[in-house]
Amino acid sequence: MDMMNSLGKIAAPTLPRTDFNYETECKTALAPLVDGLLDAVESAGWDRRKAAYTLMFLSAQRLGAGKEERK
């Protein structure tokens, strides 16, 4: 299976986690990466909507998982 090798550079947060705009800043940092990933899976022949749903599922599943559990 041919997969992407790199996610690219992700900007570090400039705000503390408790700041009201922290989540907005995180969305801004992640949006281009998610767009690129969805574009790539769609180009590979996957359904974009199902891929987005799968990303949400995998994110929720891994929220509490340690590194060893994610392998």
ROFIVEX-741493 format. One record per residue: residue in three letters; x, y, z of N, C-alpha, C in turn. Coordinates in pm, whole numbers, padded with zeros to 5 digits, always signed. Example, Ala and Ser with C-alpha at 12.3 -4.5 7.8 and 13.67 -1.06 7.14 Angstrom:
<pts>
ALA+01319-00569+00780+01230-00450+00780+01320-00330+00780/SER+01285-00225+00708+01367-00106+00714+01290+00003+00787/
</pts>
This chain:
<pts>
MET+00085-00118+00000+00000+00000+00000+00089+00124+00000/ASP+00066+00213-00092+00144+00336-00104+00077+00445-00021/MET+00149+00500+00078+00092+00602+00166+00182+00725+00169/MET+00128+00834+00220+00205+00957+00234+00316+00934+00336/ASN+00435+00987+00308+00548+00972+00399+00559+01083+00501/SER+00500+01198+00474+00520+01313+00561+00394+01396+00573/LEU+00369+01448+00690+00254+01535+00711+00287+01680+00682/GLY+00413+01714+00681+00451+01853+00666+00473+01916+00802/LYS+00511+02041+00802+00541+02110+00928+00413+02167+00987/ILE+00396+02145+01116+00280+02197+01187+00328+02309+01279/ALA+00263+02424+01269+00300+02538+01353+00274+02507+01499/ALA+00364+02550+01584+00347+02535+01729+00246+02637+01779/PRO+00176+02605+01886+00080+02702+01941+00151+02825+01997/THR+00086+02937+01985+00139+03061+02042+00059+03104+02164/LEU-00052+03035+02188-00142+03068+02298-00142+02955+02401/PRO-00170+02985+02528-00182+02878+02626-00312+02799+02603/ARG-00315+02675+02647-00433+02589+02629-00560+02649+02686/THR-00546+02730+02785-00663+02789+02850-00717+02912+02777/ASP-00645+02960+02678-00689+03079+02603-00811+03045+02518/PHE-00904+03136+02511-01027+03117+02435-01000+03087+02287/ASN-00893+03143+02230-00863+03127+02088-00767+03011+02058/TYR-00731+02933+02157-00638+02821+02138-00693+02722+02035/GLU-00821+02686+02047-00882+02591+01953-00886+02648+01811/THR-00914+02776+01799-00915+02839+01667-00777+02833+01604/GLU-00675+02860+01683-00538+02853+01633-00503+02710+01590/CYS-00549+02612+01666-00524+02472+01632-00595+02435+01500/LYS-00717+02480+01484-00791+02455+01359-00716+02516+01240/THR-00664+02635+01258-00589+02701+01151-00464+02623+01114/ALA-00398+02565+01213-00277+02488+01188-00308+02355+01119/LEU-00419+02292+01157-00452+02159+01105-00529+02160+00973/ALA-00605+02264+00945-00692+02266+00827-00620+02235+00696/PRO-00504+02296+00667-00438+02264+00540-00391+02119+00533/LEU-00353+02063+00646-00310+01923+00649-00426+01829+00623/VAL-00540+01859+00685-00659+01776+00663-00706+01789+00518/ASP-00706+01910+00465-00743+01931+00325-00653+01850+00232/GLY-00522+01856+00258-00427+01781+00176-00447+01632+00187/LEU-00473+01583+00307-00496+01441+00327-00622+01395+00255/LEU-00731+01472+00268-00855+01437+00200-00840+01444+00047/ASP-00766+01543+00000-00739+01550-00145-00663+01426-00191/ALA-00564+01383-00110-00482+01267-00146-00564+01138-00147/VAL-00649+01119-00046-00728+00996-00043-00831+00994-00154/GLU-00885+01111-00186-00980+01121-00297-00911+01091-00430/SER-00790+01142-00447-00713+01115-00570-00680+00967-00583/ALA-00666+00900-00468-00635+00757-00469-00759+00673-00497/GLY-00876+00737-00502-00998+00665-00535-01095+00644-00419/TRP-01060+00695-00300-01150+00681-00186-01258+00788-00191/ASP-01372+00760-00131-01480+00857-00120-01442+00961-00013/ARG-01444+01087-00051-01400+01194+00039-01483+01200+00168/ARG-01614+01188+00157-01702+01195+00274-01675+01079+00369/LYS-01660+00958+00316-01631+00842+00401-01493+00854+00464/ALA-01397+00911+00391-01264+00931+00446-01268+01032+00561/ALA-01345+01138+00546-01358+01238+00653-01422+01175+00777/TYR-01525+01094+00756-01588+01024+00868-01487+00932+00937/THR-01409+00861+00857-01310+00769+00912-01204+00844+00992/LEU-01163+00962+00946-01068+01044+01022-01127+01085+01158/MET-01255+01120+01159-01319+01155+01286-01320+01034+01380/PHE-01354+00917+01326-01358+00795+01406-01219+00763+01462/LEU-01118+00765+01376-00983+00732+01419-00931+00833+01522/SER-00964+00959+01504-00922+01062+01600-00984+01036+01737/ALA-01113+01007+01740-01180+00980+01867-01126+00854+01932/GLN-01103+00754+01851-01052+00626+01901-00914+00642+01964/ARG-00831+00726+01905-00694+00741+01950-00676+00849+02057/LEU-00779+00919+02089-00769+01029+02184-00705+00985+02316/GLY-00744+00872+02367-00688+00825+02493-00584+00716+02478/ALA-00553+00678+02355-00458+00570+02332-00314+00617+02343/GLY-00230+00532+02398-00086+00561+02402-00022+00526+02269/LYS+00105+00560+02252+00175+00534+02127+00174+00386+02089/GLU+00193+00299+02185+00197+00155+02157+00061+00105+02108/GLU-00047+00160+02159-00181+00118+02119-00217+00164+01978/ARG-00150+00267+01927-00182+00322+01795-00117+00245+01682/LYS-00026+00156+01711+00046+00083+01605-00039-00024+01545/
</pts>
